[in-house]
Structure formats: C-alpha cells, structure tokens
Amino acid sequence: MEYLSIAQKVLQLEAQALLEASDKIEEEQVKQLVEMLRSVKENQGQLIFCGVGKSGFIGQKLASTFCSLGLSSHFLHPVEALHGDLGRVGKNDAIVFISNSGNTEEILKLIPFLPIPKEMRIGLLGNINSPLGKDCRLVFDCSVKKEACKNNQAPTTSSTLALAMGDAMAVVWEYLVNLSKEGFAYNHPGGLLGKSLRIKVSDIMIPKSKCPILSPKDSLKDAIIDMTNRPLGGLALVDENRSFVGILVDGDIRRFFTKADPDLNTPISEVMNVSPTFASPDELAIDALYEMENRERQIGILPVLGKNSEFLGFIRIHDILQQGISIKKDSLETSSPA
C-alpha cells in the first residue's frame, strides 16, 4: 500500500478545502465580524466558543488563541452550560458555535437560555442553512466536499477548516486592535518569545557595585588585578566626575601583550577603548544581544550607561543567553497589511 501517497492526499485534500473556503468569504461578512469584535472590546465582553466533541476541542484552541491576543475568551460546553456554567455568560459577550452538521442537539437546547442576542452570534458551520445557521447573525461556510479519513466519517477536513476559519478571525482581531509584538508578549511572559520581548537590560545587567571600575590614569597592572578579583571580562573607566570614558576588556590586554616589551605600568588610557558600543538600561535585552552579535566580530560584554554617561553596570552575552533569549531580532519583526 502506498502510505506516502495516502498521507500526501490528506494534506492536499485539506489544503484544497481551505482554499475553497477562502473564496466563499465575502466582504460584508468580514465587516460584520469586525463590528462584533469591536462591540465585545468596547463593552468589555468575552468571545465564547461552543461545540461538542472534536468541534469542542477546536473551540478550546481558538479560545486560547484569542486570549493570547488580548481578547477575553473561553470555551463553553453546552451541556455544562445547562448545569451552571451559563453563569459565565453575559449580555455583552459574543458566541461562536462550531458544528459540522449545524444541527448539534446539545447546542440547540442551550440557545433558548443564552443571554447573548442573535446579533452577537457567529457560526462556523458545515451547513449554513441549518437550524444553528438560522440562529446566528454571521455564518462562515465551513462545508467540505469530503472528510480526509478513509470512510469519510471522522472529522478531519472539516475540523481543520473550522480551526483555520477561527484563526482567520483571530488575525482580523490582531489587525483591528493593531496588536504589537510587545502587546503579544504581555500575555506570554513565561515563554521564549515573551522573555525576548519583555526582559530589559536593567533586569539582568550586573550592577556597578559588582563591576571592576578604575580611572584611566591607573596602570594596566591595577586593571589586571581588579579584573582578576571581579572576573566579568570587562573593566569600566570613569573620570573624576564618575562619568564613563571607556572600557577595557580581556582582548585589549591580550593584544597589548603581543607588543614588544609590554610594560605593566602603562596607563590604562593607552590601552582602553574610548568609543565602545553601549546599552541603555531601558532597552530590551534582545536588542542588546543583537548589537553584540550583528557585527563582524562578536562582542561579549557591553557597558550600560544612564543619563550624562553615568556608568550603571555591565551586560554580558552569557547572561542574556542564560535567560533563553536567542531569537534573531529579524524574526520578531511584524508588518501591517498594505
């Protein structure tokens, strides 16, 4: 049996169903969707998803997606709703019914008791002329010619389409509220992306109280001793006003010792870097990492400077990577539709 061709056929069948559904969506439908989502937002309501069986699992995923995009949302099982969970539903909410047949008995039993008016009901239905379809203001056609399973029974193509249609709704919401990558990260503080878009330099930098600091007039010997006692890979140089004037890193010392007859009494001013790349405490750690990596020769440490060139501390590439932040900056960029 050609199992490879079977697997490929499933993907092709489901992909074709998505394309056909895309052609069925009309501008007026999307306008109504935007009106309903805007109403939920302005009235501080919730977007509720309701379904049974596989459709229920799709609803749970979509509710989770909308929550992650900043719109309060949850899944409502129609049977549990009739036994107390209806108390989670308010008149300012909108509800999305997911049903392939459009005739799901459990949902039809719930509708008479819903405080949500028809004007705020959406259907992701396989039969737009079904009883459920008639109880919704907006219906997206999620009908499919054939399920991908062998016997044309198990929800496969239909559940994939319902999921994709819900995702399309979610992305419309993103653009409606102009959700930024920082806004997205607000609801993902524990994930890798959330860390990359929330953690600032000030959150993980090494404060100046723990950093080696000297004057440019001090000797290279003094610098080596101080950097050995506080092995961060860098030393800050400040003037008599405590303003930052340069940095000395391990590489500078190694290069100095390649010269003939190096003198440890040489003033640090003759060895230090007076115009290094630096970070500010309020910038994202991912941006500091980008500055360190996006160059011909990688930098391992950056001085952190405040107002009037005040030295605040160091941030090291090791400390950033230890937080799990390693996403390329370009991959975080978003764009708006033309």
Backbone torsions as a table, in degrees:
resi	resn	phi	psi	omega
1	MET	NA	137.8	-178.3
2	GLU	-84.9	82.0	-178.0
3	TYR	-65.7	-32.4	178.3
4	LEU	-61.1	-46.3	-178.9
5	SER	-66.4	-31.6	177.3
6	ILE	-64.4	-47.9	179.8
7	ALA	-61.7	-42.9	179.8
8	GLN	-64.6	-38.0	-179.4
9	LYS	-65.0	-37.6	177.9
10	VAL	-60.1	-47.6	-179.6
11	LEU	-64.5	-39.5	179.8
12	GLN	-66.4	-41.2	-179.9
13	LEU	-64.2	-44.3	-178.9
14	GLU	-70.2	-38.7	177.8
15	ALA	-62.3	-40.5	179.4
16	GLN	-64.6	-37.3	178.4
17	ALA	-63.5	-38.0	178.7
18	LEU	-66.0	-41.4	179.8
19	LEU	-64.9	-41.2	179.3
20	GLU	-66.2	-38.4	178.7
21	ALA	-66.5	-35.7	178.0
22	SER	-60.2	-38.7	-178.9
23	ASP	-70.7	-20.4	-177.6
24	LYS	-84.0	-20.5	-177.9
25	ILE	-69.0	133.6	-179.5
26	GLU	-111.3	155.6	-177.5
27	GLU	-59.9	-39.0	-179.5
28	GLU	-62.6	-35.6	177.6
29	GLN	-63.3	-44.1	-179.0
30	VAL	-67.1	-36.7	176.5
31	LYS	-61.1	-42.5	178.0
32	GLN	-64.8	-40.7	178.2
33	LEU	-60.1	-46.1	179.6
34	VAL	-60.8	-41.9	178.8
35	GLU	-61.0	-42.4	-177.8
36	MET	-69.6	-42.8	178.7
37	LEU	-65.2	-40.0	178.5
38	ARG	-63.9	-38.9	179.0
39	SER	-63.9	-43.1	178.3
40	VAL	-59.9	-44.5	-178.9
41	LYS	-64.7	-49.7	-175.7
42	GLU	-66.6	-30.7	-178.2
43	ASN	-99.2	10.9	178.1
44	GLN	53.7	42.5	178.0
45	GLY	-92.8	-166.7	179.5
46	GLN	-127.3	154.5	172.6
47	LEU	-104.0	115.5	-173.9
48	ILE	-104.9	139.3	176.0
49	PHE	-113.5	140.5	-174.0
50	CYS	-139.6	129.7	179.0
51	GLY	-170.4	170.5	-178.7
52	VAL	-126.4	144.9	177.6
53	GLY	68.1	-135.8	-179.9
54	LYS	-59.9	-36.5	177.4
55	SER	-62.2	-32.1	177.5
56	GLY	-66.1	-41.5	178.1
57	PHE	-64.6	-37.7	175.9
58	ILE	-62.0	-42.5	179.1
59	GLY	-62.3	-38.5	178.4
60	GLN	-64.0	-41.5	179.3
61	LYS	-65.0	-43.3	-177.9
62	LEU	-67.6	-37.5	176.3
63	ALA	-62.4	-40.7	177.9
64	SER	-64.4	-39.2	178.9
65	THR	-62.8	-47.2	-179.5
66	PHE	-64.0	-37.9	176.6
67	CYS	-60.5	-41.5	-178.5
68	SER	-67.3	-19.7	179.1
69	LEU	-98.7	9.7	171.8
70	GLY	94.3	5.0	177.2
71	LEU	-106.6	123.5	180.0
72	SER	-58.3	125.9	-173.7
73	SER	-153.7	148.8	174.5
74	HIS	-154.8	164.7	179.0
75	PHE	-95.3	137.2	179.0
76	LEU	-120.9	115.1	175.3
77	HIS	-79.4	127.0	-173.9
78	PRO	-60.7	-34.2	179.4
79	VAL	-70.1	-46.4	179.0
80	GLU	-64.1	-31.5	178.8
81	ALA	-61.0	-38.6	-179.8
82	LEU	-74.2	-7.4	-179.7
83	HIS	-121.9	34.0	171.8
84	GLY	125.2	-30.9	-176.3
85	ASP	-71.8	-7.1	176.9
86	LEU	-64.5	-18.4	177.6
87	GLY	-67.3	-12.6	178.2
88	ARG	-86.0	-2.6	-174.2
89	VAL	-105.8	135.4	179.6
90	GLY	-123.4	167.5	-175.7
91	LYS	-71.8	-15.9	179.1
92	ASN	-93.8	4.6	-178.7
93	ASP	-86.8	166.3	169.2
94	ALA	-122.3	153.3	-177.6
95	ILE	-131.1	143.2	178.9
96	VAL	-117.9	116.5	176.9
97	PHE	-91.8	133.6	177.9
98	ILE	-117.6	117.5	-178.0
99	SER	-158.4	129.6	178.8
100	ASN	-73.1	-42.1	-178.0
101	SER	-80.6	-27.8	-174.2
102	GLY	74.4	12.1	-176.1
103	ASN	-133.6	29.3	-177.6
104	THR	-64.8	117.2	-172.7
105	GLU	-58.9	-43.1	-176.3
106	GLU	-62.5	-37.0	179.9
107	ILE	-73.7	-40.7	179.5
108	LEU	-61.2	-33.8	177.8
109	LYS	-69.6	-27.8	-177.6
110	LEU	-78.7	-34.5	-169.9
111	ILE	-52.9	-42.8	-178.8
112	PRO	-60.8	-20.4	-176.1
113	PHE	-102.0	-1.5	-178.2
114	LEU	-73.0	131.7	175.0
115	PRO	-79.7	-3.8	-178.6
116	ILE	-85.9	122.5	-178.7
117	PRO	-69.4	162.4	-179.5
118	LYS	-57.4	-32.3	-177.8
119	GLU	-63.7	-14.6	-179.0
120	MET	-118.1	28.7	179.1
121	ARG	-115.1	135.1	-179.5
122	ILE	-122.9	142.3	177.2
123	GLY	-120.3	129.9	167.8
124	LEU	-105.7	91.6	-164.7
125	LEU	-124.2	145.9	175.7
126	GLY	-82.1	-13.5	178.4
127	ASN	-136.0	101.8	-174.1
128	ILE	-71.3	-18.4	179.9
129	ASN	-97.6	17.1	-177.4
130	SER	-81.5	171.7	176.4
131	PRO	-56.3	-40.1	178.2
132	LEU	-65.2	-38.9	179.3
133	GLY	-60.3	-36.3	-179.2
134	LYS	-73.0	-17.9	-179.9
135	ASP	-95.9	8.0	-179.5
136	CYS	-117.3	147.3	173.5
137	ARG	-74.3	-41.4	-175.0
138	LEU	-124.6	128.4	179.2
139	VAL	-128.3	127.0	173.4
140	PHE	-99.2	128.7	-177.2
141	ASP	-72.9	108.6	179.3
142	CYS	-112.3	28.7	179.3
143	SER	-74.8	148.7	178.6
144	VAL	-129.8	152.1	179.2
145	LYS	-73.2	-32.3	-175.6
146	LYS	-160.6	139.8	170.6
147	GLU	-73.0	151.6	-176.8
148	ALA	-77.3	-15.3	-176.8
149	CYS	-71.6	161.3	-173.5
150	LYS	-56.2	-42.4	-174.6
151	ASN	-99.5	9.9	179.2
152	ASN	57.7	39.8	-176.6
153	GLN	-122.6	-54.4	-174.7
154	ALA	-67.1	135.0	176.9
155	PRO	-59.7	109.4	179.2
156	THR	-131.1	-73.7	177.1
157	THR	-60.7	-42.0	-176.7
158	SER	-67.7	-40.6	-179.8
159	SER	-70.6	-35.9	176.6
160	THR	-62.8	-42.3	-179.8
161	LEU	-66.2	-42.2	179.0
162	ALA	-61.7	-40.7	178.4
163	LEU	-63.8	-46.0	-179.2
164	ALA	-65.1	-37.5	178.9
165	MET	-65.2	-40.6	176.3
166	GLY	-64.5	-37.8	176.3
167	ASP	-63.2	-39.0	177.7
168	ALA	-61.2	-41.2	176.5
169	MET	-61.1	-41.3	-177.8
170	ALA	-65.0	-39.2	-179.1
171	VAL	-71.6	-34.1	173.4
172	VAL	-59.5	-42.6	177.7
173	TRP	-60.4	-43.0	178.7
174	GLU	-54.4	-47.8	-178.5
175	TYR	-72.0	-31.7	178.7
176	LEU	-60.5	-42.3	-178.4
177	VAL	-98.0	3.5	-179.9
178	ASN	53.0	52.4	-176.9
179	LEU	-66.4	123.6	178.9
180	SER	-88.7	168.1	177.2
181	LYS	-65.5	-30.0	176.3
182	GLU	-70.3	-37.7	177.2
183	GLY	-64.8	-39.0	176.5
184	PHE	-63.4	-42.0	-178.0
185	ALA	-65.2	-26.0	-179.1
186	TYR	-57.1	-34.1	-179.6
187	ASN	-95.3	7.2	179.6
188	HIS	-132.2	51.6	-174.3
189	PRO	-66.5	-23.8	-175.5
190	GLY	-93.2	-14.9	-177.5
191	GLY	-84.2	169.7	-179.8
192	LEU	-60.2	-45.3	179.5
193	LEU	-65.1	-41.2	179.3
194	GLY	-60.7	-43.2	177.5
195	LYS	-60.8	-44.2	-177.0
196	SER	-62.9	-29.2	-175.2
197	LEU	-104.5	2.5	-178.6
198	ARG	-122.8	-35.6	-175.1
199	ILE	-72.9	125.1	179.4
200	LYS	-96.9	164.7	177.9
201	VAL	-56.6	-42.0	-178.1
202	SER	-62.2	-23.1	-178.5
203	ASP	-72.2	-29.1	-173.0
204	ILE	-127.4	2.4	-179.0
205	MET	-72.3	158.5	175.7
206	ILE	-88.5	119.0	-175.7
207	PRO	-65.9	157.2	-174.9
208	LYS	-62.0	-24.4	178.9
209	SER	-63.3	-19.4	-180.0
210	LYS	-109.6	8.4	-176.0
211	CYS	-106.1	147.1	172.5
212	PRO	-71.5	127.8	-177.9
213	ILE	-136.3	129.8	178.1
214	LEU	-139.1	179.1	175.1
215	SER	-98.4	149.4	177.0
216	PRO	-58.0	-20.7	-179.4
217	LYS	-78.4	-17.6	178.9
218	ASP	-68.3	162.9	-175.3
219	SER	-87.0	163.8	176.6
220	LEU	-63.4	-32.3	176.8
221	LYS	-62.0	-43.2	177.6
222	ASP	-59.7	-40.5	-178.7
223	ALA	-64.2	-43.8	-178.7
224	ILE	-62.8	-41.2	179.7
225	ILE	-65.0	-46.6	-178.2
226	ASP	-65.0	-40.5	-179.4
227	MET	-72.3	-24.4	175.4
228	THR	-74.4	-38.4	179.2
229	ASN	-72.0	-30.2	178.6
230	ARG	-129.0	79.8	-170.7
231	PRO	-77.9	78.7	178.4
232	LEU	-101.3	-12.7	-177.8
233	GLY	96.5	0.0	-179.9
234	GLY	-156.8	157.2	178.5
235	LEU	-134.0	133.5	-179.8
236	ALA	-91.2	139.1	176.2
237	LEU	-110.4	127.6	179.6
238	VAL	-126.9	153.3	179.2
239	ASP	-89.6	-171.2	-177.1
240	GLU	-64.1	-20.0	177.3
241	ASN	-92.9	7.5	179.7
242	ARG	68.3	18.7	175.9
243	SER	-86.2	144.2	-179.2
244	PHE	-70.0	132.1	-179.7
245	VAL	-126.6	-6.5	179.2
246	GLY	170.4	177.1	-178.9
247	ILE	-137.7	147.5	174.4
248	LEU	-123.4	125.5	179.6
249	VAL	-118.2	168.6	-177.5
250	ASP	-54.9	-37.9	-178.5
251	GLY	-63.6	-35.5	178.3
252	ASP	-62.3	-41.1	-179.8
253	ILE	-67.3	-42.8	179.8
254	ARG	-62.5	-42.1	179.2
255	ARG	-65.5	-35.0	178.7
256	PHE	-62.2	-38.3	-177.0
257	PHE	-77.0	-5.3	173.7
258	THR	-80.9	-11.8	179.0
259	LYS	-77.6	158.6	178.1
260	ALA	-71.4	135.9	177.2
261	ASP	50.4	57.6	178.5
262	PRO	-63.9	139.4	-177.8
263	ASP	-112.3	119.2	-178.8
264	LEU	-67.8	-15.0	177.9
265	ASN	-86.1	2.6	178.0
266	THR	-61.3	132.7	177.2
267	PRO	-60.5	143.5	179.9
268	ILE	-60.3	-27.2	-178.6
269	SER	-58.4	-23.9	-178.8
270	GLU	-86.6	-6.9	-175.1
271	VAL	-119.8	-27.1	-170.7
272	MET	-71.4	164.2	175.4
273	ASN	-96.9	116.3	-175.0
274	VAL	-90.5	-7.5	-179.8
275	SER	-136.7	60.8	-178.4
276	PRO	-79.6	161.2	168.9
277	THR	-68.7	139.3	-179.0
278	PHE	-135.7	167.8	179.4
279	ALA	-119.6	157.6	173.6
280	SER	-105.8	152.7	-175.5
281	PRO	-65.1	-24.5	-174.9
282	ASP	-91.6	-7.3	-179.7
283	GLU	-79.7	157.5	180.0
284	LEU	-68.5	145.1	178.4
285	ALA	-61.8	-32.5	179.4
286	ILE	-63.6	-33.2	178.0
287	ASP	-70.6	-38.5	176.8
288	ALA	-64.5	-40.1	177.8
289	LEU	-62.8	-39.8	178.6
290	TYR	-61.2	-41.7	178.5
291	GLU	-64.0	-35.3	-178.8
292	MET	-72.3	-37.0	-172.5
293	GLU	-94.4	-30.7	-173.0
294	ASN	-84.0	64.8	-179.6
295	ARG	-159.8	165.7	-176.9
296	GLU	-62.0	-40.7	178.2
297	ARG	-120.6	119.9	-175.1
298	GLN	-63.8	141.5	175.4
299	ILE	-100.1	137.8	-178.3
300	GLY	-99.1	-14.5	-176.2
301	ILE	-151.8	142.7	178.3
302	LEU	-128.0	138.1	170.3
303	PRO	-73.3	145.0	177.6
304	VAL	-107.7	121.0	-174.7
305	LEU	-116.5	141.4	176.8
306	GLY	-103.0	-152.5	179.9
307	LYS	-66.6	147.5	178.2
308	ASN	55.6	34.9	176.6
309	SER	59.7	29.8	177.1
310	GLU	-71.0	130.6	177.9
311	PHE	-78.7	123.4	-177.1
312	LEU	-107.6	-23.3	-179.2
313	GLY	157.3	-168.8	178.7
314	PHE	-121.1	148.3	168.0
315	ILE	-124.0	130.4	-176.4
316	ARG	-108.7	150.0	179.1
317	ILE	-60.9	-34.0	179.1
318	HIS	-61.1	-41.4	-178.1
319	ASP	-67.6	-34.5	178.5
320	ILE	-69.8	-47.2	-179.5
321	LEU	-63.9	-31.2	179.8
322	GLN	-65.1	-24.3	177.1
323	GLN	-79.0	-4.1	-177.8
324	GLY	87.4	10.7	-179.6
325	ILE	-89.7	110.0	179.5
326	SER	-148.6	14.6	-179.1
327	ILE	-75.6	136.4	175.7
328	LYS	-65.9	138.2	-176.7
329	LYS	-57.6	-39.0	-176.7
330	ASP	-60.5	-30.6	-177.3
331	SER	-73.4	-10.7	-179.6
332	LEU	-96.4	-5.7	-177.3
333	GLU	-71.1	144.5	176.0
334	THR	-122.8	162.4	179.2
335	SER	-135.6	155.6	179.3
336	SER	-100.2	154.8	179.0
337	PRO	-66.3	150.3	-179.2
338	ALA	-66.7	NA	NA
